[in-house]
Amino acid sequence: MKWTQRFPFKRRERCPFCLGQDFRPLLAYDDLKLWRCRCGYVFMNPFLSEEGSRLIFSSDPAQYFPWLEDFERNLGAADSGTRGIKTFNRSLAFLEAARGAKPGRILDVGCGSGHFLEIAKKRGWRAEGLDLSPECVSRTHARTGLLVHLGRLEELHAAPYDALTLWDYFEHVEDPVQILRTARALLNSGGMLVIACPHHGGLVFVAARILHALSFGKIGKPVRLVYPPTHLSYFTPGFIKRAAAREGFKCERILFDETDLSRLHLPEVFKRLARIIFTLARMAAMSNRFILFLRKGES
């Protein structure tokens, strides 16, 4: 597919982290190119604009809600059985312990269908959501009754919060540094920022690039799956930890995680293969996702 011809793209002239221009090519497929800055930042260039992202999501709602039906059914399970729900509960438990107080005010950025908000509410948090999609905002508010803001994080004037969560959000934004700065401004002193995103050092990413290179681009499906055009950046936990420290955050904990396969409508044979790869990744300490818990320092 010729993505840059079908959707609006923009070009990045400088790295948002080091402001440098020393970029080296890392990967190319279709008409997309992945680059690595000398500081370690990995990014698409040109990259999909915010307008382009909205067009993709609005033209194909199934891409935005691919797991909605299954996940909603599992949400009410007595044993909280899906991996995603267990991850939400485990993360909230850590936030509660880190606060040393009862649950406070929490904002889920890019809240989507609002499942995290529902779990946070059940645990006693004063939960709010934020999303760019009017459909997400209306559906989530109608189902949960919670306050859900429409717009971008940088436009929000509703501080202060005790915690902000960015589930699968950080890799979609044009300026990750500005997101860190805005999050810091919206948090109480000692507030927590949670960033969960794909682990670019994970086995699935390494394997996809090796297959693509050894086949001279003929085996391209794995690369297309792990490097979608809607992901503008790719990170390791160490890179975000260092970048966040420069913006006044201290890393409290790093958790490694795996994609919740119950969210994805894939043939069972692919899910079995994915489970094998995930097992190997755990053994090699190369899981495909990570969660960072960052505490805002004193102003």
Protein Blocks (a to p, Z undefined) as FASTA:
>chain_A
ZZklmpccdddfbdfklopabdcdfbdchjbccdddfkopacddddddfklmmmmmmmmm
mlmmmmlmmmmmmmmpmklmafklmmmmmmmmmmmmmnopacdddddehklnommmmmmm
mnopacddddfblklmmmmmmmnopacdeddfklpccbccfbdcdehklmmpmblmlmmm
mmmmmpcehiacddddddfkbmklmmmmmmmmmnnomammlmmmmmcfklmbdcdfklmm
mmmmmnopacfbdcdddddfklpccdfklmmmmmmmmmmmmmnopafbdcdddddddZZ
